[in-house]
Amino acid sequence: MTSKLANYRRIKGLSQQQLADVSGVSARTIQRIESGKVEAHPATLKMLADALEVETEELTVNEQLPESPEIKNGDKIKPVFHILALIGLFFPVFNIILPGIFWLFKKDESPDYDLEGKSTVNFQITMSLLFIPSVLLMIFVFSIGFSLVLIIYFYTLVMCVINIFRSINKKNSFYPLAYRFLK
């Protein structure tokens, strides 16, 4: 059995200690909440939810999430989000559209799919929004604009490849520098 807090923490790719450092809640308290030994104080839940970038209500559900065989086998589906984003990098706008459509179909099947899809789409939107001014900058200052375009493109490419392998190895995906457009 996995608690909601543990599930969201793992999706973010954080250890209990890392979550403690980010949230200001002690690691021991996080362990006790995840194991179900204590009921979290509302202020504590708020701190944890803010650190995990989720709504407090998502952590307040007391039921445990079973680790069903379907979700364990579903780890084969998680790399698809990143593969679609990678394919989309070679066709403008499809880096958002392909994983976005896949997320719309899979988000209700599992909270893992929902969060995986959101993080992938959020990252792709963020990188696309950074890419546009870089292309425009190429018109005025080619050397700087071109350098930024290459940096953004290869950073996005590398992060997609890294997260494909992370999800194949059953690790949580991690996209730094992504703004949360989908919450």
URVEN-V302540 format. One record per pair of residues at least 24 apart in sequence whose C-alpha atoms are under 10 Angstrom apart, sorted by sequence separation. I is the first residue (numbers start at 1). GAP is how many residues later the second one is. D is the distance in Angstrom with one decimal. If there is no record, write none. Layout:
<<I GAP D> <I GAP D>>
This chain:
<<6 24 8.8> <23 24 5.6> <24 24 8.3> <96 24 8.4> <97 24 8.4> <100 24 9.7> <128 24 8.7> <5 25 8.4> <6 25 8.9> <9 25 10.0> <22 25 9.2> <23 25 5.6> <95 25 9.4> <96 25 5.8> <99 25 9.1> <127 25 6.8> <128 25 9.1> <5 26 9.8> <22 26 8.6> <23 26 8.5> <25 26 9.9> <36 26 8.8> <95 26 8.1> <96 26 8.5> <127 26 8.1> <6 27 9.0> <7 27 9.2> <20 27 9.9> <23 27 7.5> <24 27 8.9> <36 27 9.8> <96 27 8.9> <97 27 9.5> <5 28 7.8> <6 28 5.9> <20 28 8.4> <22 28 9.4> <23 28 5.2> <36 28 8.9> <78 28 9.9> <95 28 9.9> <96 28 5.7> <97 28 9.8> <127 28 8.9> <128 28 9.3> <4 29 9.8> <5 29 6.1> <6 29 8.9> <19 29 7.7> <22 29 6.1> <23 29 8.3> <35 29 9.8> <77 29 9.2> <95 29 6.3> <96 29 6.4> <127 29 6.9> <3 30 8.4> <4 30 7.7> <5 30 9.7> <21 30 9.5> <22 30 8.9> <34 30 9.5> <94 30 9.6> <95 30 8.4> <96 30 9.9> <126 30 9.9> <3 31 5.5> <20 31 9.0> <93 31 9.1> <96 31 10.0> <2 32 7.7> <3 32 7.3> <19 32 7.2> <81 32 8.8> <93 32 9.0> <95 32 9.9> <96 32 8.5> <124 32 7.7> <2 33 8.3> <3 33 7.8> <19 33 8.0> <95 33 8.7> <123 33 8.4> <1 34 9.2> <2 34 9.9> <78 34 8.3> <82 34 8.9> <74 35 9.7> <78 35 6.7> <81 35 7.3> <82 35 8.6> <85 35 7.5> <89 35 9.1> <93 35 8.0> <74 36 8.9> <77 36 8.1> <78 36 10.0> <81 36 6.2> <84 36 9.6> <85 36 8.1> <88 36 9.5> <92 36 9.1> <123 36 9.5> <124 36 9.4> <75 37 9.1> <79 37 9.2> <80 37 9.5> <81 37 9.5> <82 37 9.9> <123 37 9.6> <14 38 9.1> <71 38 8.8> <74 38 9.2> <75 38 9.1> <78 38 6.9> <81 38 9.5> <82 38 6.7> <85 38 9.7> <86 38 9.7> <9 39 9.3> <12 39 9.8> <70 39 9.6> <71 39 7.2> <74 39 8.6> <78 39 8.3> <81 39 6.8> <82 39 9.3> <85 39 7.4> <89 39 9.8> <5 40 9.2> <9 40 9.8> <12 40 7.0> <70 40 9.4> <71 40 9.6> <81 40 8.6> <120 40 8.6> <8 41 9.2> <11 41 9.2> <12 41 9.1> <71 41 8.2> <9 42 9.3> <10 42 9.9> <71 42 9.2> <82 42 10.0> <5 43 8.3> <9 43 6.7> <120 43 9.3> <5 44 8.7> <8 44 6.9> <8 45 9.3> <8 46 8.3> <65 46 9.7> <5 47 9.0> <8 50 9.2> <127 50 8.5> <8 51 8.5> <116 51 9.5> <123 51 9.7> <124 51 9.5> <126 51 7.8> <127 51 7.7> <7 52 9.7> <123 52 6.4> <126 52 5.7> <127 52 9.3> <5 53 8.7> <6 53 9.6> <120 53 8.6> <122 53 8.9> <123 53 8.0> <125 53 8.2> <126 53 6.0> <4 54 7.6> <5 54 5.9> <119 54 8.2> <120 54 9.1> <123 54 7.4> <124 54 8.0> <125 54 8.2> <126 54 8.6> <4 55 5.8> <5 55 8.9> <119 55 8.1> <120 55 7.6> <122 55 9.7> <123 55 4.6> <124 55 9.6> <125 55 9.3> <126 55 8.5> <3 56 8.8> <4 56 8.2> <5 56 9.7> <116 56 8.4> <119 56 7.1> <122 56 6.0> <123 56 6.8> <125 56 8.0> <4 57 7.5> <7 57 9.9> <116 57 7.2> <119 57 9.8> <121 57 9.2> <122 57 6.2> <123 57 8.1> <125 57 10.0> <3 58 9.3> <4 58 8.2> <7 58 8.3> <115 58 9.7> <116 58 9.4> <120 58 8.9> <121 58 10.0> <122 58 5.7> <123 58 9.0> <3 59 8.3> <4 59 8.0> <5 59 9.7> <6 59 9.7> <119 59 7.8> <121 59 9.1> <122 59 5.7> <3 60 7.6> <4 60 6.7> <112 60 9.4> <119 60 9.0> <121 60 8.5> <122 60 6.4> <2 61 9.6> <3 61 5.0> <4 61 6.6> <119 61 7.7> <121 61 7.9> <122 61 9.1> <1 62 9.9> <2 62 6.0> <3 62 5.8> <118 62 8.2> <119 62 9.2> <1 63 6.2> <2 63 5.3> <3 63 8.5> <118 63 8.4> <119 63 8.1> <1 64 6.0> <2 64 6.2> <3 64 9.9> <89 64 8.2> <118 64 6.0> <119 64 9.2> <1 65 4.8> <2 65 6.7> <89 65 10.0> <117 65 9.5> <118 65 7.4> <1 66 6.0> <1 67 9.1> <89 67 8.3> <90 67 9.9> <115 67 9.5> <89 68 7.4> <115 68 8.9> <86 70 8.5> <87 70 9.7> <85 71 9.3> <86 71 6.6> <89 71 9.5> <85 72 8.9> <86 72 9.3> <86 73 9.3> <87 73 9.7> <86 74 5.9> <85 75 7.0> <86 75 7.5> <84 76 9.3> <85 76 9.7> <82 77 9.0> <83 77 7.3> <82 78 5.6> <83 78 7.9> <86 78 9.1> <81 79 9.3> <82 79 7.5> <85 79 10.0> <82 80 9.1> <83 80 9.1> <79 81 9.6> <82 81 6.6> <83 81 6.6> <79 82 9.7> <81 82 9.4> <82 82 5.6> <81 83 8.4> <82 83 9.4> <79 84 7.5> <80 84 7.9> <78 85 9.6> <79 85 5.1> <82 85 8.7> <78 86 8.2> <79 86 7.6> <81 86 9.6> <79 87 8.3> <80 87 9.1> <78 88 9.7> <79 88 5.4> <80 88 9.7> <78 89 6.1> <79 89 6.1> <77 90 8.9> <78 90 7.7> <79 90 9.6> <76 91 8.1> <77 91 9.1> <79 91 9.4> <82 91 9.2> <75 92 7.1> <76 92 7.0> <78 92 8.8> <75 93 7.2> <76 93 9.8> <75 94 8.9> <76 94 8.9> <78 94 9.5> <79 94 9.3> <75 95 6.6> <78 95 9.1> <75 96 9.5> <72 98 9.2> <11 100 9.5> <11 101 7.1> <10 102 9.7> <11 102 9.9> <8 103 8.9> <12 103 8.9> <7 104 8.6> <8 104 8.5> <11 104 7.2> <12 104 9.4> <7 105 8.1> <11 105 7.6> <4 107 9.6> <8 107 8.5> <12 107 9.2> <11 108 9.5> <53 127 8.5> <55 128 8.5> <54 129 7.3> <53 130 8.2> <13 158 7.5> <14 158 8.7> <12 159 10.0> <13 159 5.1> <11 160 8.4> <12 160 6.5> <13 160 6.7> <14 160 9.5> <10 161 8.2> <11 161 5.1> <12 161 7.2> <13 161 6.4> <10 162 6.2> <11 162 6.9> <12 162 6.7> <13 162 9.8> <9 163 9.4> <10 163 9.2> <11 163 8.3> <12 163 9.1>>
